[in-house]
């Protein structure tokens, strides 16, 4: 009788192909080398680059804007190593503030000769009359409260990377801009500050990712910070989805999201923006599921199940 239980045919083998996407995550600066299975010409990938978020200002200052964010599909990968820079978040100023705008976040880059580069988020507006406008950046910072004075606009965002920050409104500060939406204006004198602009969820680009990959914050990045809140509706003016810190007591932007920092009360120091992140998704360069074509006898099935190489697909 044939060794396959009486069925005559070729010897079968379990196969595992490069059918999943390889995910490489940088939470700090470093060097990228593409998968050895990725062809040299050109070996394309989807590259996500998020800069550091802007800081919020002290003394009920404006919220921080999100770091600039880009998603570049079909980006060619060179055969050589690629330098990667991950921008840090802006550092929140102490209390009392000297009145300047809060610091912006740091730039993130992928590559050297023609790098994919994003701009750090703008810092929140400060106490001095000339600095109440939110700082420009990947997404702009929110304007500081004016104590009933003339309104100030939020900082400008960088086209393709983010959105502007929110202006102040009477005596409340504006929220920081995010990748997918601008920061909002403060609703009025008796309500909270403006909310942070929404970030972007990259999980649609990870539908075929290799098992066990790791990325920060479940793939949600570049949300703007929420401004200081005080009064009715305070719980509704939070940080933007994507790592933006909520306002009220002031919360830093989430680490490795590029989230802008949330603003605090009049007696609090500014908060830090969230550092950025760089993620490279190489198409079908990681081993995917096992396949077992053909007809198998039970002993062979048992041996492969025991070895962890069998598939139920």
Buried (B, 14 or more C-beta within 10 A) or exposed (E): EEEBEEEEEEEBEBEEEBBBBBBBBBBEBBEBEBBEEBEEEEBBBBBBBBBBBBBBBBBBBBBBBBBBBBBEEEBEBBEEEBEBBBBBBBBBBEBEBEBBBBBBBBBBBBBEEEBBBBBBBBBBBBBEEEBBBBBBBBBBBBBBBBEEEEBBBBBBBBEEBBBBBBBBBBBBBBBBBBBBBBBBBBBBEEBBBBBBBBBBBBEEBBEEBBEEBEBBBEBBBBBBBBBBBBEEEBEEBBBBBBBBBBBBBBBBBBBBBBBBBBBBBBEBBBBBBBBBBBBBBBBBBBBBEBEBEEEBBEEBEEEBEEEEBBEEE
